[in-house]
Amino acid sequence: MLQIFSKTYNELKKEELYQILQLRSEVFVVEQDCVYQDIDFKDQKAIHILGYKQEKLVAYTRIFKKGEYFENASIGRVVVVKKERIKSYGHLIFKASIKAVNKFFNEEEIKISAQKYLKNFYESHNFKQIGEEYLEDNIPHITMINFK
């Protein structure tokens, strides 16, 4: 069972922040073999959505209110530990993130920058591609919005 919590940057304990940075590095830098600057000084503005299984962080996103990252509210850094992906934790953490955007920011429309290979995943959450594919850190991405 995945337990999901939301915290502002100031509410995060040092250990939680360390776990977040470790998980993002494990997947986005090591697994995807992509050298990029993950620590971008946007975590301070985000609300962090943390998914725990038996007290271990296994899923994570961060959400932003309108104007903090994009012109719309947004969800980013969607990540799940590789060995836990078969358990649909990605869907659970993403649904929780959408609800958190609605709850904390009172926003319905959400914009994301998605890795292209995950297009079907995001479409299953009512997101649609807008615009053309682009490279971000040498990985094909697309912009998507959940039109209501």
N, C-alpha and C positions, 0 to 999 in steps of 0.2 A: 504494500500500500504506500502510495506517495503522499507525504504530508507537505502541504504548500503554505509558505509564509511570505508576506510582503514587508519590506523594510526600507526606510530611507537610508541614505548613506550614513547619516549620523547615528542611526539606530543599529547599524551593523557593528558587531563585535570584531575585534582584530582577527580572531580565528575564522569568522565567517567570511570576511573580506579575503583572507588568505586562501580559503577554500574556493571562492569564486574565481580569483585570479589563476589559481592552479588548474581548475577545470577548463577555463577558457583557453589557457595556454596549452593544456593537454590536447584539446581538440583542434582549435583554430591554428595553432603554430606547429605542433608536433605531428598530429595525425594528418592534417591537411597539408603538411610540408610547406607552410606559408610564413615567411618572415615578414611580420608587420608589427606596428606599434599598437598593442591592445590597450595599454594604459593611456587613455586619451583625455583625461580630465573631464569626462562627461559622466562618470560614475557619481560624482558629487551632486549632479542635478537629477539623477534617475531614482526611480523606485525599483528596488531589486526584488524579483520574484524567485524564491528559492524552493526547490523541490528536494525533500529529504526522504531517504529510505533507510530505516534503521540508523538514524543519526548521521548518515553520510550524504553529502550533497551529491545528487546524481542528475539534477536538471536545474536549468537556470535561464532566466531572461532578465532584461532590464527594460523599463518603460519610461516614456517621456511625455510630458504634456505638450500641447500644441505650441510650436515656436521654440522649443528647447533643442530640438534636433532637426526636425523637418517642420514645414508649415502646418502639418497635421500632427496629432498625437501619434506616437510611434512605439514599436516594439523592436528590440534588437538583441544581439548576442544570444540568440536562441541556441541552447546547447544541452545535450544529454550525453552522459557517459556511454561510450560505445557498447559495452556489454549489457546495458539496460535499455537500449533502443527497441528491442523486440517486444518490450512490455508496454508500448504506446505512451511512455512518459512524455514524449515530445508533444503529443496531442493534449495530454493533461496539462502540462505547464503552459502551452500556448493558449488553451481555453481559459485557464486561470489568469493569464496575462491580459487577454481581451476583457475579461470581467473586471480586472483591476483598473484598466484604462477607463472603463465606464464608471466605476465606483469613485476613483480618486480624482479624475479629471472631467467627469460628466461629458465624455466625448464618445461618439459612435464611430466616426470615420477614423481609420487608422492606416498609416502609411508605413511600409517596410521596404528595406533593401534586402532582397532575398537572393541567396545563391540559386542560380538557375536550376540546378538539378533537384531542388526541393519545390519546384513550382507546383507539382501535384499535391504535395503536403499542404501548402498554403491555400491552394484552390479548395481543398476539402474543408477549409475554415472560411469559405466565402470571400477569399481575396482574389482579385483579378489583376492581371498584368496591365500596366500602362507604360507606354513608351517602348523603346528598343533595349535590347541587351547591351550591357556595358561591362568593362573589366574593372574590378576593384581588387587591388592587391593580387593581380594576375588570375583572379577567379571570376568566371562569368556570373554576373548578377543581373537581376531585373527589379524594377520598381513595381510594387503591388499595393493596391488599396482595397479595403473591404467596403464596397459601396453598399449602402443601406437602401 
